[in-house]
Amino acid sequence: MELNIRKYFTNFVRGMGSLNIMGYNFKPYWMKDNLTPQEQDALAIKRDWEKVGEDLRISMDNFKKSLSNKLKD
């Protein structure tokens, strides 16, 4: 019996994308009913990059603070 990883992975991802428990569909709070799947994906990617940018800003601010504290000593 050959393992078809691609089929299992595809089914897993499809199942995670349509989480349905006891007839209730759970959707992330940001999903809009009036958007196409492609627009949903674009919105999700946009929000992911916004979070990355926020993390980078925080890291750079922390680095600047630690560097200025070291230069004062």
N, C-alpha and C positions, 0 to 999 in steps of 0.2 A: 504494500500500500504506500503510494507516494504522497508525501505531505505537500499540500498546495498552500504554501505560506501566503502567497498573494491573495488567494481567495479568503483565507481566514482573516488576514489583516484588513482587507476591504470590508468584510462583514463586520468586523470589530469597529472600525471607524464609522461605518454607516450606522451601527447601533448606538454608538456614543453620541452621534450627531442628532439622533432622534430619541432621546431618553423618554421613555413612556413607562410609567409605573402605575399599574392598576387603572389604566384609562386616562390618567392625567399626564399631559405633555408638559415637561419642565423645559422652559426656555430661559436662557440668560436674560437678565433684566434689560439688556440693551438691544435685544432682537426686536425688530419692527415687523409687523405683519404685512405691511404694504411694500416691502422690499423684496427684490429677487434674491435667490441664493448667492449670486455673484456680488450683489450690493451688500448683502449680509457679511460676506467674506471680506470685502473691502473695508467695511466699517470695523470689523474685528481686527484686521491688520493695522488700520489707522490707530485704534485704541492701544494695541500692543506697542506700536512705535512711540506713542505718546508716553506710555509708562516707561519705556526704555530711556527716552529723553529726560523724563523726570528723575529717574535713578542716576543718570549721568550728571545732571545738574547738582543733585545732592552730593554725589561723590566728589565732584570738582570743588564745590564749596567747602566740604570737609577737608580736602587736600590743601586748599588755599589757607584755611584757618590753621591747620597744623604746620604748614610751611611758615606762615607769618609768626607763629608762636616760637618756632625753632630759631628764626632769624632774630627775634627779640632777645633771646638768651645769650 
